Amino acid sequence: MGPIRGMLADADVTEQQWRVLRVLDEGGAMEPTAIADQACLLLPSLTRILQKLEEKALIVRQAHPSDKRRQVVEITRSGQKLIDRNLSSSQQLADAVRTHLGQDRYELLLDILGDLNTLHAAPEAGKDTG
């Protein structure tokens, strides 16, 4: 994570903010619940992250068109430019990890991280009820 943190520090965003921006870049405008799920973040944490990203003018939040009680979050042009400026470096760093680990171990790592995310998303599943 060291090289990635360096890249993100230069871009003035945290790892979590970068994940949110990437989710919005790849998936378009969406509701916070979907962002939290795709970025592997808890909703209370996402709320703070969205506030910071909005203060930096990297995202905008708007009322949902059909239900004004809900929100839709969208990446701004500035947010898109930040992604565009740093995506190549990010991909090169990910490729370096893949090369270092080898494809099989890299895929195993992704599977394990996915399992951890599933466990994190369903904390009740791991509790002993007896």
C-alpha positions in Angstrom: 0.0 0.0 0.0 3.0 2.3 0.4 3.3 3.3 -3.2 -0.5 3.7 -3.6 -0.6 5.9 -0.5 2.1 8.1 -2.0 0.1 8.5 -5.2 -3.0 9.3 -3.2 -1.2 11.8 -0.9 0.0 13.6 -4.0 -3.6 13.7 -5.3 -4.8 14.9 -1.8 -7.3 12.0 -1.3 -7.4 9.1 1.1 -7.6 5.4 0.1 -11.3 5.4 1.0 -12.0 8.6 -1.0 -10.2 7.1 -4.0 -12.3 3.9 -3.8 -15.5 6.0 -3.7 -14.4 8.1 -6.7 -13.4 4.9 -8.6 -16.9 3.4 -7.9 -18.6 6.5 -9.2 -16.3 6.7 -12.2 -17.0 3.1 -13.1 -20.7 2.9 -12.2 -22.0 6.4 -12.7 -24.3 8.3 -10.3 -25.7 6.1 -7.6 -27.2 6.0 -4.1 -24.9 6.0 -1.0 -26.0 2.4 -0.1 -24.7 1.1 -3.4 -21.5 3.1 -3.1 -20.9 1.7 0.4 -21.4 -1.8 -0.9 -19.2 -1.5 -3.9 -16.4 0.4 -2.1 -16.5 -2.0 0.9 -17.3 0.8 3.4 -19.8 1.1 6.2 -22.5 3.6 5.6 -21.6 5.9 8.6 -18.0 6.0 7.3 -19.2 6.8 3.8 -21.3 9.7 5.0 -18.1 11.4 6.3 -16.2 10.5 3.2 -18.9 12.0 1.0 -18.8 15.2 3.0 -15.1 15.5 2.5 -15.3 14.8 -1.2 -18.1 17.3 -1.6 -16.0 19.9 0.3 -13.2 19.3 -2.3 -15.8 19.6 -5.1 -15.0 16.1 -6.3 -18.6 14.9 -6.0 -22.1 16.3 -5.9 -25.1 15.0 -4.0 -28.6 15.6 -5.3 -32.1 14.5 -4.3 -33.2 11.3 -6.0 -35.5 12.2 -9.0 -38.4 9.9 -7.9 -38.0 10.0 -4.1 -36.7 13.3 -2.6 -35.9 11.5 0.7 -33.1 9.6 -1.0 -29.8 10.9 -2.4 -27.9 10.3 -5.6 -24.1 10.9 -5.7 -22.2 11.8 -8.8 -18.6 12.5 -9.6 -17.9 16.0 -10.7 -15.7 17.1 -13.6 -12.9 17.8 -11.1 -13.3 14.4 -9.6 -13.2 12.9 -13.1 -10.0 14.8 -13.8 -8.4 13.5 -10.6 -9.2 10.0 -11.6 -7.9 10.5 -15.2 -4.6 12.0 -13.9 -4.0 9.1 -11.5 -5.6 6.0 -13.0 -2.6 5.0 -15.1 -0.3 5.1 -12.0 -2.9 3.2 -10.0 -3.1 0.5 -12.6 0.6 0.3 -12.9 0.9 -0.2 -9.1 -1.8 -2.9 -9.2 0.0 -4.6 -12.1 3.2 -4.6 -10.1 1.5 -6.4 -7.3 0.0 -8.9 -9.7 3.4 -9.5 -11.3 5.0 -9.9 -7.9 2.5 -12.4 -6.6 1.8 -14.2 -9.8 -1.7 -14.5 -11.4 -2.8 -17.5 -9.2 -1.8 -15.9 -5.9 -3.2 -12.5 -7.0 -6.6 -14.1 -7.7 -6.4 -16.0 -4.4 -5.7 -12.6 -2.6 -8.8 -11.1 -4.3 -10.9 -14.1 -3.3 -9.8 -13.8 0.3 -10.4 -10.1 0.4 -13.9 -10.7 -1.1 -14.5 -13.3 1.6 -13.5 -10.8 4.3 -15.7 -8.2 2.8 -18.7 -10.6 2.8 -17.9 -11.4 6.5 -17.7 -7.6 7.3 -21.0 -6.9 5.5 -22.8 -9.6 7.5 -21.4 -9.3 11.1 -24.4 -11.2 12.5 -23.4 -14.3 10.5 -20.3 -14.8 12.5 -21.9 -14.5 16.0 -22.6 -17.5 18.1 -26.3 -17.6 19.1 -26.0 -20.4 21.5 
